[in-house]
């Protein structure tokens, strides 16, 4: 772990006492001093929750701020000060510089699995001081700094140091704030050597130069496994070329979320060309809501048979229509890696459902198929039901549970019967899979409107 360089420290110094920064000793002394100090406290069993709360209140008095009620409530729920507590949630709390300084009494005494600073209105000096503390005390394994657009240069520089030097931080969320040039540069520099395995950058205005800067670092990164770039207005030209460049040179990424962008058919062509370079890497690719049409399926159908590692593909909320599904038919039958396929809200009717049924009848490995929010009536449900009498791998078929209007009433009753039958057939496959030690049923997808610690397999969104 290395500290701030002399030049960086000088550039960040301030004259006003109220804007002072925490000052740490050299790296070796800092680490050994903290480890020895904490060990002594634990061995002497002198660090109690009451002591921590009292020290925090005294620190607040010293810095002329009121103790944060949310922080106090969470401290009272800590059961063991020598183990990591589950969560320290300060999201939505306004943390000015003095509030940040007062939190040191908590951070130096209790470590957490997850610290949320989302929407805490962090300003430059406060953010810098607080992030330096998180590094010094190894306070978090998962950190959320989302929606803090006022962090400034010093805040991002401290975050960069934290990412490069922390030995325990594995996930960072930095969403819902613009990725300005200095932020992109600081983050990219950190990604060259950080141990992060999960990075969330949703809605950060990454399109253009920031994405170029980020990809330049990620092409050499060998630690990151999950990258979430949803809602960044990534286009089908330069941005998609950058994403393709990433896929050509990085074989460590397992999950790439590009949902809610503007990749379009032209961008999909670039991405598909690059996917052929992914021999043992990418397992999950999320392309939902990207202005993709049936024309883009011509590119996907060419690469799907050659993919050996891709397990989850989400194409939901794209206007693929029946002809798009038909174009993918042969390649999906040939592919032997895909376990989950998301086709929710893609303009499929009974004709497309019949094509999917033909694919299921031939597939020995697909475990989950999502066709919600499509106009699949009794005819399509009948085809899927018949396919499941042959298929032994599908353990979850997501369908709309409300009955759709038909010309005849008896067809409405038929829908109800078929939905029940499909559920039973999937359940039978799931039971058989458990008995033969096959992979378990894919977990429920996260609600896309809520924050979630979703695993890579949880990527067929509820939409």
TAKAMO-V744768 format. One record per backbone hydrogen bond with DSSP energy under -0.5 kcal/mol. CO is the residue of the C=O (numbers start at 1). NH is the residue of the N-H. Records with the same first field share a line. If there is no record, write none. Layout:
CO: NH + NH
//
This chain:
5: 9
6: 10
7: 11
8: 12
9: 13
10: 13
16: 19
17: 20
22: 24
26: 30
27: 31
28: 32
29: 33
30: 34
31: 35
32: 36
33: 37
34: 38
35: 39
36: 40
37: 41
38: 42
39: 43
40: 44
41: 45 + 46 + 47
42: 45
46: 48
48: 52
49: 53
50: 54
51: 55
52: 56
53: 57
54: 58
55: 59
56: 60
57: 61
58: 62
59: 63
60: 65
61: 64
67: 69
68: 72
69: 73
70: 74
71: 75
72: 76
74: 77
75: 78
80: 83
85: 113
86: 114
88: 90 + 116
90: 93
93: 95
94: 96
96: 100
97: 101
98: 102
99: 103
100: 103
101: 104
102: 105
103: 106 + 107
104: 108
106: 109 + 110
111: 85
112: 141
113: 141 + 142
114: 88
115: 117 + 144
116: 90
117: 120
118: 92
120: 95
123: 127
124: 128
125: 129
126: 130
127: 131
128: 132
129: 133
130: 134
131: 135
132: 136
133: 137
134: 139
135: 138
139: 112
141: 170 + 171
142: 115
143: 145 + 173
144: 117
146: 119
147: 121
148: 151
151: 155
152: 156
153: 157
154: 158
155: 159
156: 160
157: 161
158: 162
159: 163
160: 164
161: 165
162: 166
163: 195
170: 197 + 198
171: 143
172: 174 + 200
173: 145
175: 147
178: 180
180: 184
181: 185
182: 186
183: 187
184: 188
185: 189
186: 190
187: 191
188: 192
189: 192
190: 193 + 194
197: 225 + 226
198: 172
199: 201 + 228
200: 174
201: 204
202: 176
203: 177
204: 179
206: 211
208: 212
209: 213
210: 214
211: 215
212: 216
213: 217
214: 217 + 218
215: 219
217: 220 + 221
225: 254 + 255
226: 199
227: 229 + 257
228: 201
229: 232
230: 203
232: 207
234: 262
235: 240
237: 241
238: 242
239: 243
240: 244
241: 245
242: 246
243: 247
244: 248
245: 249
246: 250
249: 251
254: 283 + 284
255: 227
256: 258 + 286
257: 229
259: 231
260: 233
263: 267
264: 268
265: 269
266: 270
267: 271
268: 272
269: 273
270: 274
271: 275
272: 276
274: 277
275: 278
277: 279
283: 311 + 312
284: 256
285: 287 + 314
286: 258
288: 260
289: 261
290: 264
291: 265
292: 319
293: 296
294: 297
295: 298
296: 299 + 300
297: 301
298: 302
299: 303
300: 304
301: 305
303: 306 + 307
304: 307
311: 339 + 340
312: 285
313: 315 + 342
314: 287
315: 318
316: 289
318: 320
319: 294
320: 324
321: 324 + 325
322: 326
323: 327
324: 328
325: 329
326: 329
328: 332
329: 333
330: 334
331: 335
339: 367 + 368
340: 313
341: 343 + 370
342: 315
343: 346
344: 317
346: 321
347: 322
348: 375
349: 353
350: 354
351: 355
352: 356
353: 357
354: 358
355: 359
356: 360
357: 361
358: 362
359: 362 + 363
367: 395 + 396
368: 341
369: 371 + 398
370: 343
371: 374
372: 345
374: 376
375: 377
377: 381
378: 382
379: 383
380: 384
381: 385
382: 386
383: 387
384: 388
385: 389
386: 389
387: 390 + 391
396: 369 + 398
397: 399
398: 371
408: 411 + 412
409: 412 + 413
410: 414
411: 415
412: 416
413: 417
414: 418
415: 419
416: 420
417: 421
418: 422
419: 423
420: 424
421: 425
422: 426
423: 427
424: 428
425: 429
426: 430
427: 431
428: 432
429: 433
430: 434
431: 435
432: 436
433: 438
434: 437
446: 448 + 462
447: 450
452: 454
455: 458
457: 459
459: 461
461: 463
462: 448
//
